[in-house]
Amino acid sequence: MIAKTLRSCKLFTAGDKSTLREILNPRKERLRIRYSLAWASVRPRHKTIPHRLRYSEVYYILKGTGIMHVNRRRRKVKSNDTIYIPPNAVQWIGNTGRTSLHFLCIVDPAWEMKCERVMVGG
């Protein structure tokens, strides 16, 4: 069994400018899973930089409200919403609330730096 607390996972700023804690990634530790799992946060009235992943991704909104952009589509999101992002889609999320927007990110296969491209100029 592997058990972690969120606080035990290193906090850093991701390439898209969200605050991130990587929870599970089989590319970085011995796990028998294909996907990676991370916790992300976007401050009130901020947004991530548009980016694309070669792999599929799922966001699960834990807390807050925002607008999710996937290619040319946009949708209001709130706690308990799940968003599927297909491979190579241009994506970003904006926090429309007064508190931080928190969400889980699942990438399959597991996230690695070479699979992500941050769009120049945001």
C-alpha positions in Angstrom: 0.0 0.0 0.0 1.1 3.5 -0.7 -0.7 6.3 1.3 0.1 10.0 1.0 -1.2 13.2 2.4 -1.6 16.2 0.1 0.8 18.2 2.2 3.5 15.6 1.8 3.5 16.1 -2.0 5.8 18.9 -3.2 4.1 22.2 -4.1 5.3 23.9 -7.3 4.2 26.2 -10.1 3.3 24.2 -13.2 4.1 25.4 -16.8 0.5 26.6 -17.2 1.0 28.7 -14.0 -1.4 26.7 -11.8 -0.1 25.6 -8.4 0.4 21.9 -8.4 1.1 18.9 -6.1 1.9 15.7 -8.0 0.3 12.9 -6.0 1.0 9.8 -8.1 3.1 9.3 -11.2 4.4 5.8 -12.2 7.2 7.5 -14.2 8.6 8.9 -10.9 8.0 6.0 -8.4 7.2 2.3 -8.5 3.5 2.1 -9.1 1.5 -0.4 -11.2 -0.7 2.2 -12.9 -0.7 4.0 -16.3 -2.1 7.3 -15.2 -0.8 10.2 -13.1 -2.8 12.1 -10.5 -2.2 15.7 -9.4 -3.9 18.3 -7.3 -4.1 21.8 -8.8 -5.1 25.2 -7.7 -5.8 28.5 -9.4 -6.1 31.7 -7.4 -9.3 33.9 -7.5 -9.6 35.8 -10.8 -6.6 34.1 -12.4 -6.4 31.6 -15.2 -4.0 29.0 -16.5 -2.0 29.5 -19.6 -3.5 27.8 -22.7 -1.6 24.5 -23.2 -2.1 21.1 -24.8 -1.1 17.6 -23.8 -0.5 14.7 -26.2 -2.5 12.5 -23.7 -6.0 12.6 -22.5 -6.7 14.4 -19.2 -9.6 14.6 -16.8 -10.3 17.4 -14.3 -12.4 16.8 -11.3 -13.4 20.0 -9.6 -13.1 19.8 -5.8 -13.8 23.4 -4.8 -14.6 26.7 -6.4 -16.1 28.0 -9.7 -14.6 28.7 -13.1 -14.8 28.5 -16.8 -13.1 25.6 -18.6 -11.9 26.1 -22.1 -11.3 23.1 -24.4 -10.4 24.1 -28.0 -13.2 26.5 -29.0 -15.7 25.3 -26.4 -16.2 26.7 -22.9 -18.3 25.7 -19.9 -18.9 27.0 -16.4 -17.6 24.5 -13.9 -18.1 24.1 -10.1 -17.5 21.6 -7.3 -18.2 17.9 -8.3 -18.0 18.6 -12.1 -15.8 16.3 -14.2 -14.3 17.5 -17.5 -12.7 15.1 -20.1 -10.0 16.8 -22.2 -9.1 14.8 -25.4 -5.5 14.4 -26.5 -4.0 17.5 -28.2 -6.9 19.8 -27.2 -5.9 23.4 -26.3 -7.1 23.9 -22.8 -7.1 26.3 -19.9 -9.3 27.1 -16.9 -10.1 30.4 -15.4 -11.2 31.0 -11.8 -14.3 33.1 -11.7 -14.8 32.9 -7.9 -13.6 34.7 -4.8 -11.8 31.6 -3.4 -9.2 29.4 -4.9 -10.3 26.8 -7.5 -9.1 23.3 -6.6 -9.2 20.3 -8.8 -7.7 16.9 -9.5 -5.9 16.2 -12.8 -5.7 12.6 -14.1 -3.5 12.1 -17.2 -3.4 8.8 -19.1 -0.8 7.7 -19.9 1.0 9.4 -17.0 2.1 13.0 -17.4 5.6 13.7 -18.5 7.2 17.1 -19.5 7.6 16.1 -23.1 3.9 15.5 -23.5 2.9 19.1 -22.7 3.2 22.2 -24.8 2.4 25.6 -23.2 1.1 28.1 -25.8 3.5 31.0 -26.4 2.0 34.3 -25.2 -0.7 32.6 -23.2 
